[in-house]
Amino acid sequence: MARGGVLKSDLSLVNALHASIPANRLQVLANDPDVKYITLDRPLFKLDSTISFSVPMPAVNAPYAWSLGFVGTGIGVAVIDSGTQDANDLQNSSGKNRIIYKQSYITGTTGTVDVYGHGVHVAGLIAGDGDSSSGQYKGAAPNANILNFRVLNDNGNGQDSYVINAIQAAIKLKSTYNIRVINLSLGRPIYESYTLDPLCQAVEQAWKAGIVVVVAAGNDGRNNSAGTNGYGTIMAPGNDPYVLQWGR
């Protein structure tokens, strides 16, 4: 690159480049009239969920939707998380796997199996059909297809760039797999306005492409470690007004 940097990936979705650049060249880059904003490739992490299958499904009236035949048939849900894995609850009635796409967006890692154990839980909450529990534990859309976009490593950690690349890919694959929903059960603290944050801008682009983006709030509630009396504890990209946010 002209400024002495190394290009890592093209994040054209948000009109950005992911690159490494010597610290002594940053000011020169910042003074470039073609550069609007510079931000770090920030670390992010999975957001734990204490949700069980018995609580959220009745809360969103899922059993009523099921009774009308709305079980997610033919719908693709992109699970951008720590990966997932084949399971009886993620097969159709013919025993065919409903995980129809697998890809890792972690630098240097090609495996998509959920080593950490977070993504497979999320996939079950979304699309598990209850086969392993004789129907007792079912996801919200028990016949939907899952697309496995792995962005969190074996310890449940990732980077902004991994997630943006995955969202970029999901948008490109929208028509191929009928992707109607992206789920992001991950996040990080807020460091800038959502109007500048590239992670937030990525979820907005997904919304503009016609995909519903569901994001964990990462809500720390009454955590007053920052002296804010519990305010401002939502994490990015849950702070973006274009997403559907659910409690931690």
MIDOSE-1310 file (N, C-alpha, C; in nm, 2 decimals, decimal comma, always signed):
residues 248
marg	+0,08/-0,12/+0,00/+0,00/+0,00/+0,00/+0,09/+0,13/+0,00; +0,03/+0,24/-0,05/+0,11/+0,36/-0,07/+0,16/+0,41/+0,06; +0,09/+0,39/+0,17/+0,13/+0,44/+0,30/+0,22/+0,35/+0,38; +0,27/+0,24/+0,32/+0,36/+0,15/+0,39/+0,28/+0,04/+0,46
gvlk	+0,15/+0,03/+0,44/+0,08/-0,08/+0,51/+0,06/-0,20/+0,43; +0,00/-0,30/+0,49/-0,03/-0,43/+0,43/-0,18/-0,46/+0,43; -0,23/-0,48/+0,32/-0,38/-0,51/+0,30/-0,41/-0,65/+0,36; -0,51/-0,65/+0,45/-0,55/-0,78/+0,50/-0,68/-0,83/+0,43
sdls	-0,77/-0,74/+0,41/-0,90/-0,78/+0,35/-0,97/-0,65/+0,30; -1,05/-0,68/+0,20/-1,13/-0,57/+0,14/-1,27/-0,57/+0,20; -1,30/-0,47/+0,28/-1,43/-0,46/+0,34/-1,52/-0,36/+0,27; -1,54/-0,39/+0,14/-1,61/-0,30/+0,05/-1,76/-0,28/+0,10
lvna	-1,81/-0,37/+0,18/-1,94/-0,36/+0,23/-1,96/-0,22/+0,30; -1,85/-0,18/+0,38/-1,86/-0,06/+0,45/-1,76/+0,04/+0,40; -1,72/+0,03/+0,27/-1,63/+0,12/+0,21/-1,50/+0,13/+0,29; -1,45/+0,02/+0,32/-1,33/+0,02/+0,41/-1,23/-0,08/+0,36
lhas	-1,11/-0,07/+0,42/-1,00/-0,17/+0,40/-0,95/-0,21/+0,54; -0,93/-0,34/+0,55/-0,87/-0,39/+0,68/-0,72/-0,40/+0,65; -0,64/-0,33/+0,71/-0,49/-0,32/+0,69/-0,41/-0,30/+0,81; -0,29/-0,34/+0,81/-0,19/-0,31/+0,91/-0,10/-0,20/+0,86
ipan	-0,07/-0,10/+0,94/+0,01/+0,01/+0,90/+0,10/+0,06/+1,01; +0,23/+0,10/+0,98/+0,32/+0,14/+1,08/+0,26/+0,26/+1,16; +0,28/+0,27/+1,29/+0,22/+0,37/+1,37/+0,26/+0,51/+1,33; +0,38/+0,52/+1,28/+0,43/+0,65/+1,24/+0,38/+0,70/+1,10
rlqv	+0,29/+0,62/+1,04/+0,23/+0,66/+0,92/+0,08/+0,69/+0,93; +0,03/+0,67/+1,05/-0,11/+0,69/+1,08/-0,15/+0,84/+1,06; -0,07/+0,93/+1,10/-0,11/+1,07/+1,09/-0,11/+1,11/+0,94; -0,02/+1,06/+0,86/-0,02/+1,09/+0,72/-0,15/+1,04/+0,66
land	-0,19/+0,91/+0,70/-0,31/+0,85/+0,65/-0,43/+0,93/+0,69; -0,43/+0,98/+0,81/-0,55/+1,06/+0,86/-0,56/+1,19/+0,79; -0,45/+1,24/+0,74/-0,46/+1,37/+0,67/-0,50/+1,36/+0,52; -0,51/+1,23/+0,48/-0,55/+1,21/+0,34/-0,70/+1,25/+0,32
pdvk	-0,73/+1,33/+0,23/-0,87/+1,38/+0,21/-0,96/+1,26/+0,17; -0,91/+1,15/+0,12/-0,99/+1,04/+0,08/-1,02/+0,95/+0,20; -0,96/+0,97/+0,31/-0,99/+0,89/+0,43/-1,08/+0,96/+0,53; -1,20/+0,90/+0,55/-1,30/+0,96/+0,64/-1,27/+0,93/+0,78
yitl	-1,23/+0,80/+0,81/-1,22/+0,76/+0,95/-1,12/+0,64/+0,96; -1,05/+0,64/+1,07/-0,96/+0,53/+1,10/-1,00/+0,47/+1,23; -1,01/+0,34/+1,24/-1,04/+0,27/+1,37/-0,97/+0,14/+1,38; -0,95/+0,09/+1,50/-0,88/-0,04/+1,52/-0,97/-0,15/+1,47
drpl	-0,91/-0,27/+1,45/-0,98/-0,39/+1,43/-1,00/-0,45/+1,57; -1,11/-0,41/+1,63/-1,12/-0,43/+1,77/-1,16/-0,58/+1,80; -1,11/-0,63/+1,92/-1,15/-0,76/+1,96/-1,30/-0,76/+2,01; -1,36/-0,87/+1,98/-1,50/-0,89/+2,03/-1,51/-1,03/+2,09
fkld	-1,63/-1,07/+2,14/-1,64/-1,19/+2,21/-1,79/-1,24/+2,21; -1,80/-1,37/+2,24/-1,94/-1,42/+2,25/-2,01/-1,36/+2,37; -2,14/-1,35/+2,36/-2,22/-1,30/+2,47/-2,30/-1,41/+2,53; -2,27/-1,45/+2,65/-2,33/-1,56/+2,72/-2,48/-1,55/+2,72
stis	-2,55/-1,66/+2,71/-2,70/-1,66/+2,73/-2,74/-1,75/+2,83; -2,83/-1,71/+2,92/-2,88/-1,80/+3,02/-3,02/-1,85/+2,98; -3,05/-1,82/+2,85/-3,19/-1,86/+2,80/-3,20/-2,01/+2,78; -3,30/-2,06/+2,82/-3,33/-2,21/+2,80/-3,44/-2,21/+2,70
fsvp	-3,47/-2,33/+2,64/-3,57/-2,35/+2,54/-3,71/-2,33/+2,60; -3,73/-2,35/+2,73/-3,86/-2,35/+2,78/-3,92/-2,21/+2,80; -3,83/-2,11/+2,81/-3,88/-1,98/+2,84/-3,90/-1,89/+2,71; -3,81/-1,88/+2,62/-3,83/-1,79/+2,51/-3,93/-1,83/+2,41
mpav	-3,95/-1,96/+2,38/-4,05/-2,00/+2,28/-4,19/-1,96/+2,31; -4,24/-1,99/+2,43/-4,38/-1,94/+2,47/-4,38/-1,78/+2,47; -4,27/-1,72/+2,52/-4,26/-1,58/+2,53/-4,29/-1,51/+2,40; -4,24/-1,57/+2,29/-4,26/-1,51/+2,16/-4,37/-1,57/+2,08
napy	-4,45/-1,65/+2,16/-4,57/-1,72/+2,10/-4,53/-1,81/+1,99; -4,41/-1,87/+2,00/-4,37/-1,97/+1,89/-4,47/-2,08/+1,87; -4,52/-2,14/+1,98/-4,61/-2,26/+1,96/-4,73/-2,22/+1,87; -4,78/-2,10/+1,88/-4,89/-2,06/+1,80/-4,85/-2,05/+1,65
awsl	-4,73/-1,99/+1,63/-4,68/-1,99/+1,49/-4,66/-2,13/+1,44; -4,61/-2,22/+1,52/-4,60/-2,36/+1,47/-4,73/-2,42/+1,43; -4,83/-2,39/+1,51/-4,97/-2,44/+1,48/-5,02/-2,39/+1,35; -4,97/-2,28/+1,30/-5,02/-2,23/+1,17/-4,92/-2,27/+1,06
gfvg	-4,82/-2,35/+1,09/-4,73/-2,40/+0,99/-4,61/-2,31/+0,97; -4,59/-2,21/+1,05/-4,47/-2,12/+1,03/-4,36/-2,18/+1,11; -4,28/-2,27/+1,05/-4,17/-2,33/+1,12/-4,03/-2,31/+1,05; -4,03/-2,21/+0,96/-3,91/-2,17/+0,90/-3,87/-2,25/+0,78
tgig	-3,96/-2,32/+0,72/-3,93/-2,40/+0,60/-3,88/-2,32/+0,49; -3,76/-2,35/+0,44/-3,70/-2,28/+0,32/-3,63/-2,16/+0,36; -3,63/-2,12/+0,48/-3,56/-1,99/+0,53/-3,42/-2,02/+0,57; -3,33/-1,94/+0,53/-3,19/-1,95/+0,57/-3,16/-1,85/+0,68
vavi	-3,10/-1,90/+0,79/-3,05/-1,82/+0,90/-2,90/-1,82/+0,91; -2,83/-1,71/+0,90/-2,69/-1,71/+0,91/-2,65/-1,69/+1,06; -2,59/-1,79/+1,11/-2,54/-1,79/+1,25/-2,39/-1,75/+1,25; -2,37/-1,63/+1,28/-2,23/-1,58/+1,28/-2,18/-1,59/+1,43
dsgt	-2,10/-1,69/+1,45/-2,07/-1,73/+1,59/-1,94/-1,81/+1,60; -1,94/-1,90/+1,69/-1,82/-1,98/+1,71/-1,82/-2,11/+1,63; -1,91/-2,12/+1,53/-1,92/-2,24/+1,46/-2,04/-2,32/+1,50; -2,06/-2,43/+1,44/-2,17/-2,52/+1,49/-2,12/-2,66/+1,44
qdan	-2,21/-2,76/+1,46/-2,18/-2,90/+1,42/-2,30/-2,97/+1,39; -2,29/-3,08/+1,32/-2,40/-3,17/+1,28/-2,46/-3,22/+1,41; -2,60/-3,22/+1,41/-2,67/-3,28/+1,52/-2,81/-3,33/+1,48; -2,86/-3,42/+1,55/-2,99/-3,48/+1,51/-3,10/-3,37/+1,50
dlqn	-3,09/-3,27/+1,59/-3,19/-3,17/+1,60/-3,18/-3,07/+1,48; -3,07/-3,08/+1,41/-3,06/-2,99/+1,29/-3,06/-3,07/+1,16; -3,14/-3,18/+1,16/-3,17/-3,25/+1,04/-3,32/-3,24/+1,00; -3,35/-3,26/+0,88/-3,49/-3,26/+0,84/-3,55/-3,40/+0,86
ssgk	-3,68/-3,41/+0,83/-3,75/-3,54/+0,85/-3,69/-3,66/+0,78; -3,61/-3,63/+0,67/-3,55/-3,73/+0,59/-3,41/-3,76/+0,64; -3,37/-3,70/+0,75/-3,23/-3,72/+0,80/-3,13/-3,64/+0,73; -3,17/-3,54/+0,64/-3,07/-3,46/+0,57/-3,03/-3,34/+0,66
nrii	-2,90/-3,31/+0,66/-2,85/-3,20/+0,74/-2,91/-3,06/+0,70; -2,95/-2,98/+0,79/-3,01/-2,85/+0,76/-2,90/-2,74/+0,78; -2,78/-2,78/+0,81/-2,66/-2,69/+0,81/-2,61/-2,69/+0,66; -2,65/-2,59/+0,59/-2,63/-2,60/+0,44/-2,51/-2,52/+0,39
ykqs	-2,44/-2,45/+0,48/-2,32/-2,37/+0,44/-2,23/-2,37/+0,56; -2,10/-2,38/+0,54/-2,00/-2,38/+0,64/-1,88/-2,30/+0,60; -1,83/-2,20/+0,67/-1,72/-2,13/+0,63/-1,66/-2,06/+0,76; -1,52/-2,07/+0,77/-1,45/-1,99/+0,87/-1,40/-1,86/+0,82
yitg	-1,42/-1,76/+0,90/-1,37/-1,62/+0,86/-1,26/-1,58/+0,96; -1,20/-1,68/+1,03/-1,10/-1,65/+1,13/-0,96/-1,67/+1,05; -0,88/-1,57/+1,06/-0,75/-1,58/+1,00/-0,67/-1,70/+1,04; -0,63/-1,78/+0,94/-0,54/-1,90/+0,97/-0,62/-2,02/+1,02
ttgt	-0,75/-2,01/+1,02/-0,83/-2,12/+1,07/-0,94/-2,16/+0,96; -0,94/-2,29/+0,92/-1,04/-2,33/+0,82/-1,16/-2,41/+0,89; -1,13/-2,46/+1,01/-1,24/-2,55/+1,07/-1,36/-2,47/+1,11; -1,48/-2,53/+1,10/-1,60/-2,47/+1,13/-1,68/-2,53/+1,25
vdvy	-1,62/-2,64/+1,30/-1,68/-2,71/+1,41/-1,67/-2,62/+1,54; -1,78/-2,62/+1,61/-1,79/-2,53/+1,73/-1,71/-2,60/+1,85; -1,58/-2,56/+1,86/-1,50/-2,61/+1,97/-1,54/-2,55/+2,10; -1,58/-2,42/+2,10/-1,61/-2,35/+2,22/-1,75/-2,39/+2,28
ghgv	-1,84/-2,42/+2,20/-1,97/-2,47/+2,25/-2,08/-2,36/+2,26; -2,06/-2,25/+2,19/-2,16/-2,14/+2,20/-2,25/-2,14/+2,07; -2,19/-2,15/+1,95/-2,26/-2,14/+1,83/-2,36/-2,25/+1,81; -2,33/-2,37/+1,86/-2,42/-2,49/+1,84/-2,54/-2,47/+1,93
hvag	-2,52/-2,41/+2,05/-2,63/-2,37/+2,14/-2,73/-2,27/+2,07; -2,67/-2,17/+2,01/-2,75/-2,07/+1,94/-2,82/-2,13/+1,83; -2,76/-2,21/+1,75/-2,82/-2,28/+1,63/-2,94/-2,36/+1,68; -2,93/-2,42/+1,80/-3,04/-2,50/+1,85/-3,15/-2,42/+1,89
liag	-3,13/-2,30/+1,96/-3,23/-2,21/+1,99/-3,31/-2,16/+1,87; -3,24/-2,14/+1,76/-3,30/-2,09/+1,64/-3,38/-2,20/+1,57; -3,31/-2,31/+1,54/-3,37/-2,41/+1,45/-3,37/-2,55/+1,49; -3,34/-2,58/+1,62/-3,35/-2,72/+1,66/-3,49/-2,77/+1,66
dgds	-3,51/-2,90/+1,61/-3,65/-2,95/+1,60/-3,69/-3,04/+1,72; -3,60/-3,05/+1,82/-3,64/-3,13/+1,94/-3,63/-3,28/+1,92; -3,57/-3,32/+1,82/-3,56/-3,47/+1,79/-3,49/-3,54/+1,91; -3,39/-3,49/+1,96/-3,31/-3,55/+2,07/-3,38/-3,55/+2,20
ssgq	-3,49/-3,47/+2,21/-3,56/-3,46/+2,34/-3,71/-3,50/+2,32; -3,74/-3,57/+2,22/-3,87/-3,62/+2,19/-3,97/-3,49/+2,18; -3,92/-3,39/+2,12/-4,00/-3,27/+2,10/-4,00/-3,17/+2,22; -3,94/-3,20/+2,33/-3,95/-3,11/+2,45/-3,88/-2,98/+2,43
ykga	-3,76/-2,99/+2,36/-3,68/-2,86/+2,34/-3,67/-2,83/+2,19; -3,74/-2,73/+2,15/-3,74/-2,69/+2,01/-3,70/-2,55/+1,99; -3,64/-2,52/+1,88/-3,61/-2,38/+1,85/-3,72/-2,30/+1,79; -3,70/-2,18/+1,77/-3,81/-2,09/+1,73/-3,86/-2,12/+1,59
apna	-3,76/-2,17/+1,50/-3,80/-2,20/+1,36/-3,74/-2,34/+1,33; -3,81/-2,45/+1,38/-3,75/-2,58/+1,38/-3,74/-2,65/+1,25; -3,77/-2,58/+1,14/-3,74/-2,64/+1,01/-3,65/-2,55/+0,92; -3,60/-2,44/+0,98/-3,51/-2,35/+0,91/-3,38/-2,41/+0,88
niln	-3,31/-2,36/+0,78/-3,18/-2,40/+0,74/-3,08/-2,30/+0,81; -2,96/-2,36/+0,85/-2,86/-2,29/+0,92/-2,74/-2,27/+0,83; -2,69/-2,15/+0,83/-2,56/-2,12/+0,76/-2,46/-2,09/+0,87; -2,35/-2,17/+0,87/-2,25/-2,16/+0,97/-2,14/-2,07/+0,93
frvl	-2,13/-1,95/+0,99/-2,02/-1,85/+0,96/-1,94/-1,84/+1,09; -1,83/-1,91/+1,09/-1,75/-1,91/+1,21/-1,65/-1,79/+1,22; -1,67/-1,71/+1,33/-1,59/-1,59/+1,35/-1,53/-1,58/+1,49; -1,57/-1,68/+1,58/-1,51/-1,68/+1,71/-1,42/-1,80/+1,73
ndng	-1,31/-1,79/+1,79/-1,21/-1,90/+1,80/-1,25/-2,00/+1,91; -1,16/-2,08/+1,95/-1,18/-2,19/+2,05/-1,21/-2,13/+2,18; -1,17/-2,00/+2,21/-1,20/-1,94/+2,34/-1,32/-1,84/+2,33; -1,39/-1,84/+2,22/-1,50/-1,75/+2,21/-1,47/-1,61/+2,18
ngqd	-1,35/-1,58/+2,12/-1,31/-1,45/+2,09/-1,29/-1,43/+1,93; -1,30/-1,31/+1,89/-1,28/-1,28/+1,75/-1,24/-1,13/+1,73; -1,26/-1,09/+1,60/-1,22/-0,95/+1,57/-1,34/-0,89/+1,48; -1,34/-0,76/+1,49/-1,44/-0,69/+1,40/-1,43/-0,73/+1,26
syvi	-1,31/-0,74/+1,20/-1,30/-0,78/+1,06/-1,35/-0,91/+1,03; -1,34/-1,01/+1,12/-1,40/-1,14/+1,09/-1,55/-1,13/+1,07; -1,61/-1,06/+1,16/-1,76/-1,04/+1,16/-1,81/-0,97/+1,03; -1,73/-0,86/+1,00/-1,77/-0,78/+0,88/-1,76/-0,86/+0,76
naiq	-1,65/-0,94/+0,75/-1,63/-1,03/+0,63/-1,74/-1,13/+0,62; -1,79/-1,18/+0,74/-1,90/-1,28/+0,74/-2,03/-1,22/+0,69; -2,06/-1,10/+0,75/-2,18/-1,03/+0,71/-2,18/-1,00/+0,56; -2,06/-0,96/+0,51/-2,04/-0,93/+0,37/-2,07/-1,05/+0,28
aaik	-2,02/-1,17/+0,33/-2,05/-1,30/+0,26/-2,20/-1,33/+0,26; -2,26/-1,31/+0,38/-2,40/-1,35/+0,40/-2,49/-1,27/+0,30; -2,46/-1,14/+0,28/-2,53/-1,06/+0,19/-2,52/-1,11/+0,05; -2,40/-1,15/+0,01/-2,37/-1,20/-0,13/-2,44/-1,34/-0,15
lkst	-2,46/-1,41/-0,04/-2,53/-1,55/-0,05/-2,68/-1,54/-0,03; -2,73/-1,42/+0,00/-2,87/-1,41/+0,04/-2,96/-1,48/-0,06; -2,95/-1,46/-0,19/-3,04/-1,51/-0,29/-3,02/-1,66/-0,30; -2,89/-1,71/-0,29/-2,86/-1,85/-0,31/-2,92/-1,93/-0,21
ynir	-2,92/-1,89/-0,08/-2,97/-1,97/+0,03/-3,09/-1,91/+0,10; -3,15/-1,81/+0,04/-3,27/-1,74/+0,09/-3,25/-1,70/+0,24; -3,13/-1,63/+0,26/-3,10/-1,59/+0,39/-3,19/-1,47/+0,43; -3,27/-1,49/+0,53/-3,36/-1,39/+0,57/-3,33/-1,33/+0,71
vinl	-3,24/-1,40/+0,78/-3,20/-1,36/+0,92/-3,05/-1,38/+0,94; -2,99/-1,28/+1,00/-2,85/-1,30/+1,05/-2,86/-1,29/+1,21; -2,80/-1,38/+1,27/-2,79/-1,38/+1,42/-2,65/-1,36/+1,47; -2,64/-1,25/+1,56/-2,51/-1,22/+1,61/-2,51/-1,22/+1,76
slgr	-2,48/-1,33/+1,82/-2,48/-1,34/+1,97/-2,33/-1,31/+2,02; -2,29/-1,19/+1,98/-2,15/-1,15/+2,01/-2,15/-1,00/+2,02; -2,04/-0,94/+2,06/-2,03/-0,80/+2,07/-1,91/-0,75/+2,14; -1,90/-0,62/+2,16/-1,79/-0,56/+2,23/-1,83/-0,43/+2,28
piye	-1,75/-0,36/+2,37/-1,79/-0,23/+2,42/-1,79/-0,13/+2,30; -1,87/-0,02/+2,33/-1,88/+0,08/+2,23/-1,77/+0,19/+2,24; -1,70/+0,22/+2,13/-1,59/+0,31/+2,13/-1,62/+0,43/+2,05; -1,72/+0,43/+1,96/-1,75/+0,54/+1,87/-1,90/+0,54/+1,84
sytl	-1,95/+0,64/+1,78/-2,09/+0,65/+1,74/-2,12/+0,53/+1,64; -2,24/+0,48/+1,64/-2,27/+0,38/+1,55/-2,27/+0,43/+1,40; -2,27/+0,56/+1,38/-2,26/+0,61/+1,25/-2,12/+0,60/+1,19; -2,02/+0,58/+1,28/-1,88/+0,56/+1,24/-1,83/+0,42/+1,26
dplc	-1,88/+0,35/+1,35/-1,84/+0,22/+1,39/-1,86/+0,12/+1,27; -1,75/+0,06/+1,21/-1,76/-0,02/+1,09/-1,85/-0,15/+1,12; -1,85/-0,20/+1,24/-1,93/-0,31/+1,28/-2,08/-0,28/+1,27; -2,11/-0,16/+1,32/-2,25/-0,12/+1,31/-2,29/-0,09/+1,17
qave	-2,20/-0,03/+1,09/-2,23/+0,00/+0,95/-2,25/-0,13/+0,87; -2,18/-0,23/+0,91/-2,20/-0,36/+0,84/-2,34/-0,42/+0,87; -2,39/-0,41/+0,99/-2,53/-0,46/+1,02/-2,63/-0,38/+0,95; -2,60/-0,25/+0,94/-2,70/-0,16/+0,86/-2,71/-0,20/+0,72
qawk	-2,59/-0,24/+0,66/-2,59/-0,28/+0,52/-2,67/-0,41/+0,50; -2,66/-0,50/+0,60/-2,74/-0,62/+0,59/-2,89/-0,59/+0,59; -2,93/-0,50/+0,68/-3,07/-0,46/+0,69/-3,11/-0,40/+0,56; -3,03/-0,31/+0,50/-3,07/-0,25/+0,37/-3,08/-0,35/+0,26
agiv	-3,01/-0,47/+0,27/-3,02/-0,57/+0,18/-3,14/-0,66/+0,20; -3,22/-0,63/+0,30/-3,34/-0,71/+0,32/-3,33/-0,82/+0,42; -3,22/-0,82/+0,50/-3,20/-0,92/+0,60/-3,23/-0,87/+0,74; -3,31/-0,94/+0,82/-3,33/-0,90/+0,96/-3,21/-0,94/+1,04
vvva	-3,15/-0,85/+1,11/-3,03/-0,87/+1,19/-3,07/-0,87/+1,34; -3,05/-0,99/+1,40/-3,08/-1,01/+1,54/-2,95/-1,01/+1,62; -2,94/-0,92/+1,72/-2,81/-0,90/+1,79/-2,83/-0,91/+1,94; -2,74/-0,98/+2,01/-2,75/-0,98/+2,16/-2,71/-0,85/+2,21
agnd	-2,78/-0,80/+2,31/-2,76/-0,67/+2,37/-2,63/-0,66/+2,44; -2,59/-0,77/+2,51/-2,47/-0,76/+2,59/-2,49/-0,68/+2,71; -2,62/-0,67/+2,76/-2,66/-0,57/+2,86/-2,60/-0,61/+3,00; -2,51/-0,53/+3,05/-2,46/-0,56/+3,18/-2,55/-0,50/+3,29
grnn	-2,66/-0,45/+3,26/-2,76/-0,40/+3,35/-2,71/-0,31/+3,46; -2,71/-0,36/+3,58/-2,67/-0,27/+3,70/-2,52/-0,27/+3,72; -2,44/-0,32/+3,63/-2,29/-0,31/+3,65/-2,25/-0,16/+3,65; -2,20/-0,12/+3,77/-2,16/+0,02/+3,78/-2,01/+0,04/+3,79
sagt	-1,94/-0,05/+3,73/-1,79/-0,04/+3,73/-1,74/+0,08/+3,66; -1,82/+0,13/+3,56/-1,78/+0,26/+3,49/-1,84/+0,38/+3,55; -1,91/+0,37/+3,67/-1,97/+0,48/+3,73/-2,08/+0,54/+3,66; -2,16/+0,46/+3,58/-2,27/+0,52/+3,49/-2,40/+0,48/+3,55
ngyg	-2,41/+0,41/+3,67/-2,53/+0,37/+3,72/-2,61/+0,27/+3,63; -2,53/+0,20/+3,56/-2,60/+0,10/+3,47/-2,63/+0,14/+3,33; -2,61/+0,27/+3,31/-2,64/+0,32/+3,17/-2,52/+0,30/+3,08; -2,55/+0,28/+2,95/-2,45/+0,27/+2,85/-2,38/+0,13/+2,86
tima	-2,45/+0,03/+2,90/-2,39/-0,10/+2,91/-2,43/-0,19/+2,79; -2,50/-0,14/+2,70/-2,53/-0,22/+2,57/-2,40/-0,22/+2,49; -2,38/-0,33/+2,42/-2,26/-0,34/+2,35/-2,28/-0,33/+2,20; -2,18/-0,30/+2,12/-2,19/-0,29/+1,97/-2,18/-0,43/+1,92
pgnd	-2,26/-0,46/+1,81/-2,35/-0,37/+1,74/-2,49/-0,36/+1,78; -2,51/-0,40/+1,91/-2,65/-0,40/+1,96/-2,70/-0,25/+1,98; -2,61/-0,16/+1,97/-2,65/-0,02/+1,99/-2,70/+0,04/+1,86; -2,69/-0,03/+1,75/-2,74/+0,02/+1,62/-2,89/+0,02/+1,61
pyvl	-2,95/+0,12/+1,56/-3,10/+0,13/+1,55/-3,16/+0,04/+1,45; -3,08/-0,02/+1,36/-3,13/-0,10/+1,25/-3,14/-0,25/+1,29; -3,10/-0,29/+1,41/-3,10/-0,43/+1,45/-3,22/-0,46/+1,55; -3,25/-0,59/+1,56/-3,34/-0,63/+1,66/-3,26/-0,68/+1,77
qwgr	-3,28/-0,63/+1,89/-3,19/-0,66/+2,00/-3,26/-0,74/+2,11; -3,19/-0,84/+2,16/-3,25/-0,92/+2,26/-3,16/-0,92/+2,38; -3,21/-0,95/+2,50/-3,14/-0,94/+2,63/-3,03/-1,04/+2,63; -2,93/-1,01/+2,71/-2,81/-1,10/+2,72/-2,85/-1,24/+2,75
